[in-house]
Amino acid sequence: MKGTLTIIPTPIGNLEDITLRSINALKSVDVILCEDTRHSVKLLKHLEISKHLQAYHMHNEHGQVERLIEDLLNGKNYGLVSDAGTPGISDPGFLLARACVENDIEVITLPGPTALIPALVSSGLPCNNFYFEGFLPHKKGRQTRLKFLATLDCTVALYESPHRIVKTVKQIGEFINPEQYIVIGREISKLHEEFIRGTVPEVIAHFEQKAPKGEMVVLFNLSEKVKKQTKAD
């Protein structure tokens, strides 16, 4: 009998966000694939779970897929976690999930934490229709992607690090709208969660006064150009 790949979301900040189903899945699989074993072992200790961990990350996933598929075909059950959130969403997981589908191996993805949806819903921007960009390319293709996003008639969401957030906000002003209203959700579900709202110049001014920290979700909608609440928090 073939094994099963279970994709298990883990907390993005608050440890209470993990579901009972995810906890049971972590207990039941044979091996847990994780981005950083040192990071995941802390969560397992908190949950009082003892399980074999195996590194599976962006630097080794291509080389591991074939062996993992062989194990799954022979009946081993794997769980896949990322350092935080749902694997496959801007994290490793896509290659293995695709290979499982191609080999008729069952893939079960559990619902759970992600920074995208809470940030989107809390933003106050229209969320009946949205486009998720993920991380922009660091260099090549970055301007092309921004120009594409400028053509979308819906709310756009992208992930960004604190090291590049000011650059990204400035480029939104350059390639989309100099006065574009944007919302940035920072440290979603964590102790210092906050939302920064304002036009491009106002958000830049905010980060000039307060150095950016933590992972961020950046949201904007081309139709949301004028807001009564435009001052950055």
C-alpha positions as CSV (number, residue, x, y, z in Angstrom):
1,M,0.0,0.0,0.0
2,K,1.3,3.5,-0.9
3,G,2.0,6.0,1.8
4,T,0.5,9.5,2.1
5,L,2.0,13.0,2.0
6,T,0.4,15.2,4.6
7,I,1.1,18.9,4.3
8,I,0.8,20.4,7.8
9,P,0.6,24.1,8.4
10,T,2.4,25.4,11.5
11,P,2.0,28.6,13.5
12,I,3.3,31.8,11.9
13,G,3.7,33.4,15.3
14,N,1.2,32.5,18.0
15,L,1.7,28.8,19.0
16,E,-2.0,28.6,19.8
17,D,-2.9,28.8,16.1
18,I,-2.0,25.2,15.4
19,T,-5.1,23.0,15.0
20,L,-5.8,19.7,16.7
21,R,-5.8,18.0,13.4
22,S,-2.3,19.3,12.6
23,I,-1.1,18.1,16.0
24,N,-2.6,14.6,15.4
25,A,-1.0,14.5,11.9
26,L,2.4,15.4,13.4
27,K,2.0,12.5,15.8
28,S,0.9,10.0,13.2
29,V,3.3,10.3,10.3
30,D,6.5,8.3,10.1
31,V,8.8,11.2,9.2
32,I,8.4,15.0,9.3
33,L,10.1,16.9,6.5
34,C,11.0,20.4,7.6
35,E,12.9,23.5,6.4
36,D,15.1,23.7,9.5
37,T,15.2,20.8,11.9
38,R,16.4,23.1,14.7
39,H,13.3,25.3,14.3
40,S,10.8,22.5,14.0
41,V,12.2,20.6,17.0
42,K,11.2,23.5,19.2
43,L,7.6,23.3,18.1
44,L,7.5,19.5,18.6
45,K,9.0,19.9,22.1
46,H,6.3,22.5,22.9
47,L,3.7,20.0,21.7
48,E,5.4,17.1,23.5
49,I,5.8,15.2,20.3
50,S,8.9,13.0,19.5
51,K,9.3,12.3,15.8
52,H,12.1,11.8,13.3
53,L,12.9,15.0,11.5
54,Q,14.4,15.3,8.0
55,A,15.6,18.5,6.4
56,Y,13.7,19.4,3.2
57,H,14.3,22.9,2.0
58,M,14.8,25.0,-1.2
59,H,18.5,24.0,-1.4
60,N,18.0,20.2,-1.4
61,E,14.4,19.6,-2.5
62,H,15.3,18.9,-6.2
63,G,17.7,16.1,-5.1
64,Q,15.4,14.6,-2.6
65,V,12.1,14.2,-4.5
66,E,13.0,11.0,-6.3
67,R,14.0,9.2,-3.1
68,L,11.0,10.5,-1.2
69,I,8.6,9.3,-3.9
70,E,10.2,5.8,-3.7
71,D,9.6,5.8,0.0
72,L,6.0,6.9,-0.4
73,L,5.4,4.2,-3.0
74,N,6.7,1.7,-0.5
75,G,4.3,2.7,2.2
76,K,6.1,5.4,4.2
77,N,4.0,8.3,5.4
78,Y,5.6,11.7,5.3
79,G,4.5,14.9,6.9
80,L,5.7,18.2,5.4
81,V,6.0,21.4,7.4
82,S,7.7,24.8,6.7
83,D,9.3,27.0,9.4
84,A,5.9,28.9,9.6
85,G,2.6,28.7,7.8
86,T,1.4,26.5,5.0
87,P,4.1,24.7,3.0
88,G,4.1,25.4,-0.7
89,I,3.0,29.1,-0.3
90,S,6.3,30.8,-1.0
91,D,7.9,27.9,0.7
92,P,9.2,24.4,-0.4
93,G,6.4,21.9,-1.1
94,F,5.3,22.3,-4.7
95,L,7.8,19.9,-6.3
96,L,7.0,17.1,-3.9
97,A,3.2,17.6,-4.1
98,R,3.4,17.6,-7.9
99,A,5.5,14.4,-7.9
100,C,3.1,12.7,-5.6
101,V,0.2,13.6,-7.9
102,E,2.1,12.3,-10.9
103,N,2.7,9.0,-9.1
104,D,-0.9,8.6,-7.8
105,I,0.2,9.2,-4.2
106,E,-2.4,10.8,-2.0
107,V,-1.7,14.4,-0.9
108,I,-3.6,15.7,2.1
109,T,-3.3,19.4,2.9
110,L,-4.6,20.5,6.2
111,P,-6.1,24.0,6.6
112,G,-4.2,26.3,8.9
113,P,-2.1,29.4,9.5
114,T,-1.1,31.7,6.7
115,A,-0.2,35.4,6.8
116,L,-2.0,36.2,3.6
117,I,-5.7,35.7,4.5
118,P,-5.7,37.5,7.9
119,A,-3.8,40.5,6.4
120,L,-6.1,40.6,3.4
121,V,-9.3,40.5,5.5
122,S,-8.0,43.1,8.0
123,S,-6.7,45.5,5.4
124,G,-10.1,46.9,4.6
125,L,-9.5,46.5,0.9
126,P,-11.9,44.6,-1.3
127,C,-11.2,40.9,-0.8
128,N,-13.9,39.2,-2.9
129,N,-11.4,39.1,-5.7
130,F,-7.6,39.3,-5.2
131,Y,-4.3,38.3,-6.8
132,F,-1.5,36.8,-4.7
133,E,2.0,37.6,-6.1
134,G,4.1,36.1,-3.4
135,F,7.7,37.5,-3.3
136,L,8.8,39.7,-6.1
137,P,12.0,38.8,-7.9
138,H,15.0,40.3,-6.1
139,K,16.5,41.7,-9.3
140,K,15.8,40.3,-12.8
141,G,12.1,40.5,-13.8
142,R,11.1,42.7,-10.8
143,Q,10.0,45.7,-12.9
144,T,8.2,43.5,-15.3
145,R,6.1,42.0,-12.5
146,L,5.3,45.4,-11.0
147,K,4.1,46.7,-14.4
148,F,1.9,43.6,-14.7
149,L,0.4,44.2,-11.2
150,A,-0.4,47.7,-12.4
151,T,-2.9,46.2,-14.9
152,L,-4.9,44.2,-12.4
153,D,-8.4,45.3,-11.4
154,C,-8.4,43.7,-8.0
155,T,-6.6,43.7,-4.7
156,V,-3.0,42.7,-5.0
157,A,-1.1,41.0,-2.1
158,L,2.6,40.2,-2.0
159,Y,5.1,39.2,0.6
160,E,8.1,41.2,1.5
161,S,11.0,41.2,3.9
162,P,12.0,44.1,6.1
163,H,15.2,44.5,4.1
164,R,13.4,45.3,0.9
165,I,10.1,46.8,2.0
166,V,11.1,50.4,1.4
167,K,12.4,49.6,-2.0
168,T,9.2,47.8,-2.9
169,V,7.0,50.7,-1.6
170,K,9.1,53.2,-3.7
171,Q,8.7,51.0,-6.8
172,I,5.0,50.7,-6.3
173,G,5.0,54.5,-6.5
174,E,7.2,54.5,-9.5
175,F,5.5,51.8,-11.6
176,I,1.9,51.8,-10.3
177,N,0.9,55.2,-8.8
178,P,3.0,57.8,-6.9
179,E,0.1,58.3,-4.5
180,Q,-1.1,54.7,-4.3
181,Y,-2.9,53.8,-1.1
182,I,-1.3,50.7,0.4
183,V,-1.8,48.6,3.5
184,I,1.1,46.6,5.1
185,G,0.4,43.9,7.6
186,R,3.4,43.2,9.8
187,E,4.2,40.3,12.1
188,I,0.7,38.7,11.6
189,S,-0.5,36.8,14.6
190,K,2.6,37.7,16.6
191,L,2.9,39.9,19.7
192,H,3.8,43.0,17.7
193,E,1.3,42.6,14.9
194,E,0.4,46.0,13.3
195,F,-1.1,47.5,10.2
196,I,0.5,50.4,8.4
197,R,-1.9,52.3,6.1
198,G,-1.2,55.3,3.9
199,T,-0.1,56.5,0.5
200,V,3.3,55.6,-0.9
201,P,4.9,58.8,0.5
202,E,3.3,58.4,3.9
203,V,4.4,54.8,4.3
204,I,7.9,55.7,3.3
205,A,7.9,58.4,5.9
206,H,6.7,55.9,8.5
207,F,9.6,53.6,7.8
208,E,12.0,56.6,7.9
209,Q,10.8,57.2,11.5
210,K,10.5,53.5,12.5
211,A,12.9,50.9,11.1
212,P,11.0,48.0,9.4
213,K,11.0,44.7,11.3
214,G,9.4,41.3,10.6
215,E,7.9,39.7,7.6
216,M,5.2,41.7,5.8
217,V,2.2,41.4,3.6
218,V,1.8,44.3,1.2
219,L,-1.7,45.0,-0.2
220,F,-3.1,47.6,-2.6
221,N,-6.0,48.0,-5.0
222,L,-5.8,50.4,-8.0
223,S,-9.3,51.6,-7.3
224,E,-8.4,52.6,-3.8
225,K,-6.6,55.8,-4.5
226,V,-8.2,58.2,-2.1
227,K,-8.9,57.3,1.6
228,K,-10.0,59.4,4.5
229,Q,-7.6,57.4,6.6
230,T,-4.3,57.9,4.8
231,K,-1.9,58.7,7.6
232,A,0.4,55.8,8.4
233,D,0.0,54.4,11.9
